[in-house]
Amino acid sequence: MKICYLLCAAMPLCAQDLTTILSSISRQTEKNAKITGLRFNCAPKDCRVKPFEHIPVQVLVDGELPASGNDQPKKGRIRISPGAMKVVETNGGAVSKPFKFQGEDPGGFVESGSAFRSIAEKIAGDYIVFDTFLYVAPEQPGTYTLENDTQGVKGQVKITVAADAPSVKKPEEATFEPEDKSNEPYRALVEHYAPFYAQETWFQPKADIPTRSDFDKDLIGDNNWDNLDKGTSQAYVYYAVMETATHWFLQYNVWHPRDYSDKCVIGSCHENDNEGLTLTIQKDGSQFGKLVLMETLAHDNVYAFTNDSGIRGAAHGIEGRIELFEESHPVVFVESGGHGQYGTTKKTHSRYTVSKDQFDAGTGITFLYKGVAERPRHANDRKVGYELLPILTHWWPRAAIERDQKMFDAFATYQPAGGRPGMQQPRIGMTFYGRKQAANKAKPFWGWQDNKTLKNGILAVGQWGLDPAYAFTRVVRSSAPVSTDYIYNPYLGVSTPVITPGTPAVTAPSSGGILPSLGPAPSAAAQGQIDIDVTVDGSLVFHIRGSNVTPEVLSGQPASNLQVQADALPGDAPSIITIQKTRGRGEVKIVEQPSPQNGMTLKVRVDDPSRGADRYVFRVTWKRSN
């Protein structure tokens, strides 16, 4: 490491924590110095900016360093971080969290003590001192005042917001039109839970806007860093869905063109960035089920959040509760630069306060699902609409192509832990193709890893994203039944959605195992029958769609010993349906006819009135009405 080499030239301290050393040096300089004044350095120098655009404002701290030996005290610019910056006028714009100045620094520092001390202070200043703020201008032209307070010494600078100021924004060369959403069977479910994102912004605000991986109108990964300015700033979020008998698992991936920092060293910055979260939705018979767990990813670490008392920590603890926007949309904080995601109640990481709609450290943009890919107006905008894109059609078809493409790279074989199902593809691209700053650092969800469970051999690389049902049973404990057998997971080869999201669903059989095997597509025959043999202890509703029969528990115990022989129920026309019970002490009746509104699902209720279980045998006969 370059910093370490510089320090080692003077003393053997490389084994110690470098950040601690540099912070200590910076604090000592700050403790010894007497602040005498503040100066400001804008880029451009005249401190003019267009409405809704931004400029960096550097704070130069002048002071006096104590005398060394017989020398006189030294006066001039000193290397310490300035204090808080604010806009004096109400509605006068906003300022970001501080960062290291990115332009040509005016210099003029005074040095204290020995040559070694001067070298140490310079290194500390280069990597610890954050002296610049991004000012985001309001819409209204005028003159606005920024005020900085450093150890009680205050200074002000005037910023001119004018329509004729030079623009810092470059014309975008890419615009995307609305896409066809008709062939997305889980769309309603994914929209219902689409997160509300509180995206912090910093000194490259366009790099903090969630967008699409072809934002520059190509599928080439190693030009995305360079194409930041000309690519679109329309907001997008990618999604994937998996389903078992008991739960839906929703993946939301947020892609950015750059992972950036104010000090890009040792691969800390890279083109392409993709972090995200998993929502676990328990099927409870309601239209969209119940959100029981949110797991967020930040730099190969997973954090778990829940509002359900039936969820307890296992491999991971519970970090906090889930805050919701408009009842069903979890609020997620996304950090600037590196784009790690956290629930907003993890205050050691989240810098967004939901109740105040405030980014605690500076500026940010909030994004919510509108079904339209809007562009933020500025780096401190609110409620910008984003569009959802299915990973299954946008990324997955290219994931196994090793030659003649530059979208994915680092091809490897997925090797799950716990004897779980693998992929049909022998090798798959585990990273986005990238070369600028650092190679292949961004990962699609099938390349994600959780450091804690990976280290302990609980989950393999990619397994948290690809096998969320199994991961759920390892990361937390649930008091409700959890099936780990997929009825829809196209990434592991189970690709026919069985239960239409938005209709009542099921509780797992007592074995926690599988539903009846997937049948053929709905029949075009004129008539048919479905024979069901099952043991019931309580009340159940059987959801019959095509040739698939799934039991939902209303009271009592899950269905057991279920056997089904079925001709597929028609899915394209209403039918005349009758039911005949040949065994069972209770009542069997049709409670809902199939219709387009319920996904052509027939619902049959069985009520067993006595204590203990009984065997029920009944036949559903259907005949086309035309």
C-alpha positions as CSV (number, residue, x, y, z in Angstrom):
1,M,0.0,0.0,0.0
2,K,1.3,3.4,-1.0
3,I,0.5,5.0,2.3
4,C,2.1,2.2,4.2
5,Y,5.3,2.4,2.2
6,L,5.6,6.1,2.9
7,L,5.2,5.6,6.6
8,C,7.6,2.6,6.6
9,A,10.3,4.8,5.1
10,A,10.4,6.7,8.4
11,M,9.3,4.0,11.0
12,P,8.2,0.4,11.1
13,L,4.5,0.9,11.8
14,C,3.0,-1.0,8.9
15,A,1.6,-3.8,11.1
16,Q,-0.6,-1.3,13.0
17,D,-3.9,0.0,11.9
18,L,-3.1,2.7,9.3
19,T,-6.3,4.6,9.8
20,T,-5.8,4.8,13.6
21,I,-2.2,6.1,13.0
22,L,-3.3,8.8,10.6
23,S,-6.3,9.8,12.6
24,S,-4.0,10.2,15.7
25,I,-1.6,12.4,13.8
26,S,-4.5,14.5,12.5
27,R,-6.0,14.9,16.0
28,Q,-2.7,15.9,17.4
29,T,-2.3,18.6,14.8
30,E,-5.8,19.8,15.5
31,K,-5.2,19.8,19.3
32,N,-1.9,21.9,19.0
33,A,-3.2,24.4,16.4
34,K,-5.0,27.7,17.1
35,I,-7.5,28.5,14.4
36,T,-7.2,32.1,13.2
37,G,-9.5,32.2,10.1
38,L,-11.2,30.5,7.2
39,R,-10.9,31.0,3.5
40,F,-12.9,29.5,0.6
41,N,-12.0,28.0,-2.7
42,C,-14.8,27.4,-5.3
43,A,-14.6,25.6,-8.6
44,P,-15.2,27.8,-10.6
45,K,-13.3,30.5,-8.8
46,D,-16.2,33.1,-9.1
47,C,-18.5,30.8,-7.2
48,R,-21.3,30.9,-9.8
49,V,-23.6,28.0,-10.5
50,K,-26.7,27.3,-12.5
51,P,-30.0,26.6,-10.7
52,F,-30.3,22.9,-9.6
53,E,-26.6,22.3,-10.4
54,H,-23.7,22.0,-8.1
55,I,-20.1,23.2,-7.4
56,P,-17.5,22.1,-4.9
57,V,-16.5,24.6,-2.2
58,Q,-13.2,24.0,-0.3
59,V,-12.6,25.4,3.1
60,L,-9.0,26.5,3.8
61,V,-8.2,26.6,7.5
62,D,-5.6,29.1,8.7
63,G,-4.0,28.9,12.1
64,E,-1.0,29.0,14.3
65,L,1.1,26.1,15.2
66,P,3.1,26.2,18.5
67,A,6.8,27.0,18.5
68,S,9.3,24.2,18.4
69,G,12.4,24.8,20.6
70,N,13.6,28.4,20.0
71,D,11.5,28.8,16.8
72,Q,8.6,31.3,16.6
73,P,5.1,30.0,16.2
74,K,4.2,29.2,12.6
75,K,1.3,30.8,10.9
76,G,-0.5,29.8,7.8
77,R,-2.8,27.1,6.4
78,I,-2.9,24.0,8.5
79,R,-4.0,20.4,7.7
80,I,-7.1,19.8,9.7
81,S,-10.7,19.0,8.7
82,P,-13.1,22.0,8.8
83,G,-16.2,21.9,10.9
84,A,-19.8,21.8,9.7
85,M,-21.0,23.8,6.7
86,K,-24.5,25.1,6.3
87,V,-26.6,27.3,4.0
88,V,-27.7,30.4,5.9
89,E,-30.8,31.2,3.9
90,T,-33.9,29.0,4.1
91,N,-34.5,27.1,0.8
92,G,-31.1,28.3,-0.3
93,G,-29.8,24.9,-1.4
94,A,-28.0,22.1,0.3
95,V,-24.4,20.9,1.0
96,S,-23.1,17.3,0.9
97,K,-21.1,15.5,3.4
98,P,-17.4,16.5,3.2
99,F,-14.8,15.0,1.0
100,K,-11.1,15.4,0.0
101,F,-10.8,18.2,-2.6
102,Q,-10.5,16.7,-6.1
103,G,-9.1,19.6,-8.0
104,E,-5.7,21.3,-7.9
105,D,-5.2,22.2,-4.3
106,P,-3.9,25.8,-3.7
107,G,-1.4,24.5,-1.1
108,G,0.4,26.9,1.2
109,F,0.6,24.7,4.2
110,V,2.9,25.5,7.1
111,E,4.9,22.6,8.6
112,S,5.5,21.8,12.2
113,G,8.5,20.2,13.8
114,S,10.9,17.7,12.3
115,A,11.0,16.4,8.7
116,F,9.4,13.1,9.9
117,R,6.6,15.0,11.6
118,S,6.0,17.1,8.4
119,I,5.8,13.9,6.3
120,A,3.4,12.3,8.7
121,E,1.2,15.3,8.8
122,K,1.1,15.5,5.0
123,I,0.1,11.8,4.7
124,A,-2.5,12.3,7.4
125,G,-3.8,15.4,5.5
126,D,-4.0,13.5,2.2
127,Y,-6.1,10.7,3.6
128,I,-7.9,11.9,6.7
129,V,-8.6,15.6,6.1
130,F,-11.9,16.2,4.3
131,D,-12.1,19.9,3.5
132,T,-14.6,20.2,0.6
133,F,-18.4,20.3,0.4
134,L,-20.6,20.0,-2.7
135,Y,-23.1,22.9,-2.8
136,V,-26.4,22.0,-4.6
137,A,-28.1,25.1,-5.8
138,P,-31.9,25.8,-5.5
139,E,-34.2,26.5,-8.4
140,Q,-34.5,30.2,-7.6
141,P,-31.6,32.4,-8.8
142,G,-30.0,34.7,-6.3
143,T,-27.1,35.1,-3.9
144,Y,-26.8,32.6,-1.1
145,T,-24.5,32.3,1.9
146,L,-22.5,29.3,3.0
147,E,-21.2,29.4,6.6
148,N,-18.5,27.2,8.1
149,D,-17.8,26.8,11.8
150,T,-14.5,25.3,12.7
151,Q,-13.8,25.2,16.4
152,G,-15.8,28.3,17.0
153,V,-14.2,30.3,14.2
154,K,-16.8,31.2,11.5
155,G,-16.4,32.2,7.9
156,Q,-18.8,32.8,5.1
157,V,-18.7,32.7,1.3
158,K,-21.3,34.0,-1.2
159,I,-22.6,31.8,-4.0
160,T,-24.3,33.2,-7.0
161,V,-27.0,31.1,-8.5
162,A,-27.7,32.4,-12.0
163,A,-29.2,31.0,-15.2
164,D,-26.2,32.3,-17.2
165,A,-23.6,30.5,-15.1
166,P,-21.6,27.8,-16.9
167,S,-23.2,24.3,-16.7
168,V,-21.4,21.4,-15.0
169,K,-23.7,18.9,-16.6
170,K,-22.9,17.3,-19.9
171,P,-25.6,16.4,-22.4
172,E,-26.9,12.8,-22.1
173,E,-26.8,10.8,-25.2
174,A,-29.1,7.9,-24.0
175,T,-32.8,7.8,-23.3
176,F,-34.9,4.7,-22.8
177,E,-38.5,4.4,-23.7
178,P,-41.1,2.4,-21.6
179,E,-40.8,-1.4,-21.8
180,D,-43.4,-4.1,-22.3
181,K,-44.4,-5.4,-18.9
182,S,-47.1,-7.9,-20.0
183,N,-45.0,-11.1,-19.7
184,E,-44.0,-10.7,-16.0
185,P,-46.1,-13.0,-13.9
186,Y,-44.9,-11.7,-10.6
187,R,-45.1,-8.0,-11.5
188,A,-47.9,-7.1,-9.1
189,L,-46.2,-8.7,-6.2
190,V,-42.8,-7.0,-6.9
191,E,-44.5,-3.6,-7.4
192,H,-46.4,-4.0,-4.1
193,Y,-43.2,-4.4,-2.1
194,A,-40.9,-2.2,-4.3
195,P,-38.5,-0.5,-1.8
196,F,-38.4,3.2,-1.1
197,Y,-34.7,4.1,-1.5
198,A,-33.0,6.9,0.4
199,Q,-29.9,7.3,-1.8
200,E,-27.2,9.5,-0.3
201,T,-25.3,11.6,-2.8
202,W,-21.7,12.9,-2.7
203,F,-19.3,14.7,-5.0
204,Q,-20.1,12.6,-8.1
205,P,-23.9,12.7,-7.7
206,K,-24.7,11.2,-11.1
207,A,-22.7,8.1,-10.1
208,D,-25.1,7.7,-7.1
209,I,-28.2,7.5,-9.3
210,P,-29.5,3.9,-9.6
211,T,-29.9,3.1,-13.3
212,R,-29.6,0.3,-15.8
213,S,-26.4,-1.6,-16.8
214,D,-26.8,-0.6,-20.4
215,F,-27.3,3.1,-19.4
216,D,-24.9,4.1,-22.2
217,K,-26.9,2.1,-24.8
218,D,-24.4,-0.8,-24.9
219,L,-23.7,-4.0,-23.1
220,I,-19.9,-3.4,-22.7
221,G,-18.9,-3.3,-19.1
222,D,-15.4,-1.8,-19.3
223,N,-16.5,1.6,-20.7
224,N,-19.1,2.5,-18.0
225,W,-16.7,4.5,-15.9
226,D,-15.8,6.7,-18.9
227,N,-19.4,6.9,-20.1
228,L,-20.9,8.2,-16.9
229,D,-21.6,11.7,-18.2
230,K,-23.2,10.7,-21.5
231,G,-25.3,7.8,-20.2
232,T,-28.8,8.2,-19.0
233,S,-29.7,9.3,-15.5
234,Q,-33.1,7.6,-15.7
235,A,-33.8,5.6,-12.5
236,Y,-34.1,1.8,-12.6
237,V,-34.1,-1.1,-10.2
238,Y,-33.7,-4.7,-11.3
239,Y,-35.6,-7.6,-9.7
240,A,-35.8,-11.4,-9.5
241,V,-38.4,-13.7,-7.8
242,M,-38.2,-17.2,-6.3
243,E,-41.2,-19.1,-4.8
244,T,-41.7,-22.1,-2.5
245,A,-45.0,-23.5,-1.1
246,T,-44.7,-21.1,1.9
247,H,-42.9,-18.0,0.8
248,W,-42.0,-15.6,-2.0
249,F,-38.5,-14.3,-2.2
250,L,-38.0,-11.0,-3.9
251,Q,-34.6,-9.8,-5.0
252,Y,-34.0,-6.1,-5.7
253,N,-30.7,-5.2,-7.4
254,V,-29.5,-1.6,-7.5
255,W,-26.9,-1.0,-10.2
256,H,-24.6,2.1,-10.5
257,P,-22.1,3.0,-13.1
258,R,-19.3,3.7,-10.6
259,D,-18.2,2.7,-7.1
260,Y,-16.2,5.8,-6.2
261,S,-14.3,7.5,-3.4
262,D,-12.4,10.7,-2.8
263,K,-9.2,8.5,-2.4
264,C,-9.2,5.6,-4.8
265,V,-6.4,3.4,-3.6
266,I,-5.8,-0.4,-3.7
267,G,-8.9,-1.2,-5.8
268,S,-11.3,0.7,-3.5
269,C,-13.0,2.2,-6.6
270,H,-14.3,0.4,-9.7
271,E,-16.7,0.8,-12.6
272,N,-20.0,-1.0,-12.2
273,D,-21.6,-1.5,-8.8
274,N,-24.5,-3.8,-7.8
275,E,-25.7,-4.1,-4.3
276,G,-29.2,-5.1,-3.2
277,L,-31.6,-6.8,-0.8
278,T,-33.9,-9.8,-0.4
279,L,-37.4,-9.5,0.9
280,T,-39.0,-12.7,2.4
281,I,-42.8,-12.7,2.0
282,Q,-44.8,-15.3,4.0
283,K,-47.9,-16.6,2.3
284,D,-50.7,-16.1,4.8
285,G,-53.8,-16.3,2.6
286,S,-53.9,-12.6,1.9
287,Q,-53.5,-11.0,-1.5
288,F,-49.8,-10.2,-1.2
289,G,-48.8,-12.2,1.9
290,K,-46.8,-10.8,4.8
291,L,-43.3,-9.2,4.7
292,V,-41.4,-11.0,7.5
293,L,-37.7,-10.3,6.7
294,M,-35.5,-7.8,4.8
295,E,-31.9,-8.7,4.3
296,T,-29.6,-6.0,2.9
297,L,-26.2,-6.3,1.3
298,A,-23.3,-3.9,2.0
299,H,-19.8,-4.8,0.8
300,D,-20.2,-8.6,1.2
301,N,-22.0,-8.4,4.5
302,V,-25.7,-9.2,5.1
303,Y,-27.9,-7.3,7.6
304,A,-31.3,-8.7,8.7
305,F,-34.3,-6.6,9.7
306,T,-37.8,-7.7,10.7
307,N,-41.1,-6.5,12.3
308,D,-42.2,-10.1,12.9
309,S,-41.8,-11.4,16.5
310,G,-41.7,-15.0,15.1
311,I,-38.3,-14.3,13.4
312,R,-35.2,-14.8,15.6
313,G,-31.5,-14.5,14.8
314,A,-29.5,-17.6,13.8
315,A,-26.3,-17.2,11.7
316,H,-27.1,-13.5,11.8
317,G,-28.6,-11.4,14.5
318,I,-31.5,-9.0,13.9
319,E,-30.2,-5.5,13.3
320,G,-33.6,-3.7,13.7
321,R,-37.1,-3.2,12.5
322,I,-38.2,-2.4,9.0
323,E,-39.5,1.1,8.4
324,L,-42.2,1.3,5.7
325,F,-43.3,3.9,3.2
326,E,-47.1,3.8,2.5
327,E,-47.5,0.5,4.5
328,S,-45.8,-2.0,2.1
329,H,-42.6,-0.4,0.8
330,P,-39.5,-0.9,3.0
331,V,-37.3,2.1,3.4
332,V,-33.7,1.4,2.5
333,F,-30.7,3.7,3.0
334,V,-28.1,3.5,0.2
335,E,-24.7,5.0,1.0
336,S,-23.0,7.3,-1.6
337,G,-19.8,6.2,-3.3
338,G,-19.8,2.5,-2.3
339,H,-23.6,2.0,-2.4
340,G,-24.0,-0.4,0.5
341,Q,-27.6,-0.9,1.6
342,Y,-29.0,-0.8,5.1
343,G,-32.3,-0.7,6.9
344,T,-32.9,2.8,8.3
345,T,-33.0,1.6,11.9
346,K,-29.3,0.5,11.8
347,K,-28.1,3.9,13.0
348,T,-24.4,2.9,12.9
349,H,-24.7,2.8,9.1
350,S,-27.9,4.5,8.0
351,R,-27.7,8.3,7.6
352,Y,-31.3,8.9,6.7
353,T,-34.1,9.8,9.2
354,V,-37.5,8.7,7.9
355,S,-39.6,10.9,10.1
356,K,-37.8,14.0,9.0
357,D,-37.1,12.9,5.4
358,Q,-33.6,14.1,6.0
359,F,-30.1,12.9,5.0
360,D,-28.3,13.3,8.3
361,A,-24.8,13.8,6.8
362,G,-25.7,16.0,3.8
363,T,-27.5,15.5,0.5
364,G,-29.4,12.7,-1.1
365,I,-32.2,11.7,-3.4
366,T,-35.2,9.5,-2.5
367,F,-36.6,7.1,-5.1
368,L,-39.9,5.3,-5.1
369,Y,-41.6,3.0,-7.6
370,K,-43.8,4.8,-10.1
371,G,-43.5,2.5,-13.1
372,V,-41.7,5.4,-14.9
373,A,-37.9,5.9,-15.1
374,E,-37.6,9.6,-14.1
375,R,-34.5,11.7,-13.9
376,P,-33.6,13.5,-10.7
377,R,-33.6,17.2,-11.1
378,H,-30.6,17.7,-8.8
379,A,-28.5,16.0,-6.1
380,N,-30.9,16.6,-3.3
381,D,-34.2,15.7,-5.0
382,R,-37.2,13.9,-3.4
383,K,-39.6,11.1,-4.6
384,V,-38.1,10.5,-8.0
385,G,-39.8,7.7,-9.8
386,Y,-38.0,4.5,-10.8
387,E,-38.9,1.6,-13.1
388,L,-38.5,-2.1,-12.4
389,L,-36.6,-4.4,-14.9
390,P,-36.7,-8.2,-14.7
391,I,-33.3,-9.8,-14.3
392,L,-34.6,-12.9,-16.0
393,T,-34.8,-11.1,-19.4
394,H,-32.2,-8.3,-19.0
395,W,-29.2,-10.1,-17.5
396,W,-29.8,-13.8,-17.2
397,P,-29.8,-14.8,-20.9
398,R,-26.1,-13.5,-21.2
399,A,-24.9,-14.8,-17.9
400,A,-23.6,-18.2,-19.3
401,I,-22.0,-16.8,-22.5
402,E,-18.3,-16.9,-22.1
403,R,-17.1,-15.7,-25.5
404,D,-17.7,-12.5,-27.5
405,Q,-19.3,-10.5,-24.8
406,K,-18.2,-7.9,-22.2
407,M,-21.1,-7.9,-19.8
408,F,-20.1,-10.7,-17.4
409,D,-16.7,-12.1,-16.4
410,A,-15.0,-14.3,-13.8
411,F,-16.8,-17.5,-15.0
412,A,-17.0,-20.2,-12.4
413,T,-19.2,-23.2,-11.3
414,Y,-21.8,-22.6,-8.6
415,Q,-21.1,-25.0,-5.8
416,P,-23.8,-24.7,-3.1
417,A,-23.4,-25.8,0.5
418,G,-25.7,-28.2,2.3
419,G,-26.3,-30.5,-0.6
420,R,-28.6,-28.0,-2.2
421,P,-29.6,-27.9,-5.9
422,G,-27.0,-26.6,-8.4
423,M,-27.4,-24.8,-11.7
424,Q,-28.1,-26.3,-15.1
425,Q,-25.3,-24.2,-16.5
426,P,-21.8,-25.6,-15.9
427,R,-20.2,-22.2,-15.6
428,I,-21.6,-18.7,-15.1
429,G,-20.3,-15.2,-15.0
430,M,-20.0,-14.3,-11.4
431,T,-19.0,-10.6,-11.9
432,F,-19.8,-7.7,-14.2
433,Y,-17.0,-7.2,-16.8
434,G,-15.0,-4.3,-15.6
435,R,-11.4,-3.0,-15.9
436,K,-11.2,0.6,-14.9
437,Q,-9.8,1.4,-11.4
438,A,-10.1,-2.3,-10.5
439,A,-11.2,-5.4,-12.4
440,N,-14.4,-7.3,-12.0
441,K,-15.5,-5.9,-8.6
442,A,-19.2,-5.6,-9.2
443,K,-21.4,-8.8,-8.9
444,P,-24.9,-9.8,-10.0
445,F,-27.0,-11.4,-7.3
446,W,-25.8,-14.9,-8.2
447,G,-22.2,-13.8,-7.4
448,W,-23.0,-12.1,-4.1
449,Q,-21.5,-13.5,-0.9
450,D,-22.1,-13.0,2.8
451,N,-18.7,-13.0,4.5
452,K,-20.0,-14.4,7.8
453,T,-21.8,-17.4,6.5
454,L,-19.2,-18.0,3.8
455,K,-16.4,-18.1,6.4
456,N,-18.4,-20.5,8.6
457,G,-19.2,-22.8,5.7
458,I,-23.0,-22.2,6.0
459,L,-23.6,-20.6,2.5
460,A,-21.4,-20.7,-0.6
461,V,-20.6,-17.8,-2.9
462,G,-23.8,-17.0,-4.7
463,Q,-26.1,-19.0,-2.5
464,W,-27.6,-16.2,-0.5
465,G,-29.0,-14.8,-3.7
466,L,-29.7,-18.0,-5.7
467,D,-31.1,-20.1,-2.9
468,P,-32.9,-17.6,-0.6
469,A,-35.3,-20.2,0.9
470,Y,-32.3,-22.3,2.2
471,A,-30.4,-19.1,3.2
472,F,-33.5,-17.9,5.2
473,T,-33.5,-21.1,7.3
474,R,-29.8,-20.6,8.1
475,V,-29.6,-16.8,8.6
476,V,-32.7,-16.6,10.9
477,R,-35.2,-18.9,12.7
478,S,-38.9,-18.7,11.9
479,S,-41.8,-19.9,14.0
480,A,-43.8,-20.5,10.9
481,P,-43.3,-23.5,8.5
482,V,-40.7,-22.9,5.8
483,S,-40.5,-24.9,2.6
484,T,-37.2,-25.0,0.9
485,D,-38.4,-26.8,-2.3
486,Y,-38.9,-24.3,-5.1
487,I,-42.0,-24.2,-7.3
488,Y,-40.4,-21.3,-9.1
489,N,-36.7,-20.5,-9.3
490,P,-35.6,-20.2,-13.0
491,Y,-32.0,-19.6,-11.9
492,L,-31.9,-23.1,-10.5
493,G,-33.9,-24.6,-13.3
494,V,-37.5,-24.4,-11.9
495,S,-39.1,-22.0,-14.4
496,T,-42.9,-22.3,-14.5
497,P,-44.7,-20.0,-12.1
498,V,-47.5,-22.0,-10.4
499,I,-49.3,-19.6,-8.0
500,T,-50.3,-16.3,-9.5
501,P,-49.1,-13.6,-7.0
502,G,-52.0,-11.6,-5.7
503,T,-54.2,-14.7,-5.0
504,P,-54.4,-16.5,-1.7
505,A,-51.6,-19.0,-1.3
506,V,-50.6,-21.9,0.9
507,T,-49.1,-23.2,4.1
508,A,-46.5,-26.0,3.7
509,P,-47.5,-29.7,4.3
510,S,-46.5,-31.0,7.7
511,S,-43.3,-32.5,6.2
512,G,-42.2,-29.0,5.1
513,G,-41.7,-30.6,1.7
514,I,-43.0,-30.2,-1.8
515,L,-46.3,-29.6,-3.5
516,P,-47.7,-32.1,-6.0
517,S,-45.5,-32.1,-9.0
518,L,-45.9,-29.5,-11.7
519,G,-48.5,-30.6,-14.2
520,P,-48.9,-29.7,-17.9
521,A,-50.3,-26.5,-19.1
522,P,-54.1,-26.1,-18.8
523,S,-55.9,-28.5,-21.0
524,A,-57.9,-27.7,-24.1
525,A,-60.1,-30.8,-23.6
526,A,-63.9,-30.5,-23.4
527,Q,-64.2,-32.1,-20.0
528,G,-62.1,-33.7,-17.2
529,Q,-61.9,-34.5,-13.5
530,I,-59.6,-34.0,-10.6
531,D,-59.5,-36.7,-7.8
532,I,-58.2,-35.7,-4.4
533,D,-57.4,-38.0,-1.5
534,V,-56.1,-36.2,1.7
535,T,-56.1,-36.4,5.5
536,V,-57.6,-33.3,7.1
537,D,-57.6,-32.1,10.7
538,G,-59.3,-28.7,10.7
539,S,-60.3,-26.5,7.9
540,L,-58.4,-26.2,4.5
541,V,-58.9,-24.5,1.2
542,F,-57.5,-26.2,-1.8
543,H,-56.4,-23.9,-4.6
544,I,-56.7,-25.7,-8.0
545,R,-55.0,-24.1,-11.0
546,G,-54.4,-26.2,-14.1
547,S,-53.5,-29.6,-12.7
548,N,-51.8,-28.2,-9.5
549,V,-53.5,-28.5,-6.2
550,T,-52.1,-26.5,-3.2
551,P,-53.7,-26.6,0.3
552,E,-54.1,-23.5,2.5
553,V,-54.6,-24.0,6.2
554,L,-57.4,-21.9,7.7
555,S,-57.3,-23.7,11.1
556,G,-55.9,-26.9,12.5
557,Q,-53.1,-28.9,11.0
558,P,-51.6,-28.8,7.5
559,A,-52.8,-31.3,5.0
560,S,-51.1,-34.7,5.0
561,N,-51.1,-37.8,2.7
562,L,-52.2,-35.7,-0.2
563,Q,-52.7,-37.6,-3.5
564,V,-53.9,-36.0,-6.7
565,Q,-54.8,-37.3,-10.1
566,A,-55.8,-34.5,-12.3
567,D,-56.8,-33.4,-15.8
568,A,-55.8,-29.8,-16.1
569,L,-58.5,-27.3,-15.3
570,P,-59.0,-25.0,-18.3
571,G,-57.2,-21.7,-18.1
572,D,-58.8,-19.9,-21.1
573,A,-62.6,-20.2,-20.6
574,P,-65.2,-20.5,-17.8
575,S,-66.4,-24.1,-17.0
576,I,-69.3,-25.9,-15.4
577,I,-67.8,-27.4,-12.3
578,T,-69.3,-29.9,-9.8
579,I,-68.0,-31.7,-6.8
580,Q,-68.7,-35.1,-5.3
581,K,-67.4,-36.4,-1.9
582,T,-67.1,-40.2,-1.5
583,R,-65.4,-40.2,1.9
584,G,-65.0,-37.8,4.9
585,R,-67.2,-36.9,7.9
586,G,-67.2,-33.1,7.2
587,E,-68.3,-30.7,4.5
588,V,-66.6,-30.3,1.1
589,K,-67.8,-27.3,-1.0
590,I,-66.7,-24.9,-3.8
591,V,-66.1,-21.5,-2.3
592,E,-64.8,-19.6,-5.4
593,Q,-65.1,-20.3,-9.1
594,P,-62.1,-19.8,-11.5
595,S,-61.9,-16.4,-13.1
596,P,-59.3,-14.1,-14.8
597,Q,-59.3,-12.0,-11.6
598,N,-58.0,-15.0,-9.5
599,G,-55.7,-16.5,-12.2
600,M,-58.3,-19.1,-13.2
601,T,-58.1,-20.8,-9.7
602,L,-60.8,-23.0,-8.3
603,K,-61.1,-22.9,-4.5
604,V,-62.5,-25.9,-2.6
605,R,-63.0,-25.8,1.1
606,V,-62.9,-28.8,3.4
607,D,-64.2,-28.5,7.0
608,D,-63.5,-31.4,9.4
609,P,-65.8,-30.8,12.4
610,S,-64.5,-33.3,15.0
611,R,-61.3,-33.7,16.9
612,G,-58.6,-35.7,15.3
613,A,-57.9,-36.2,11.6
614,D,-60.1,-37.9,9.0
615,R,-59.5,-39.0,5.4
616,Y,-61.4,-37.2,2.7
617,V,-61.8,-38.4,-0.9
618,F,-63.6,-36.2,-3.4
619,R,-63.8,-35.6,-7.2
620,V,-64.0,-32.3,-9.0
621,T,-65.6,-32.7,-12.5
622,W,-65.4,-29.9,-15.0
623,K,-67.0,-29.4,-18.4
624,R,-66.5,-26.5,-20.8
625,S,-69.6,-24.3,-21.0
626,N,-69.1,-23.7,-24.8
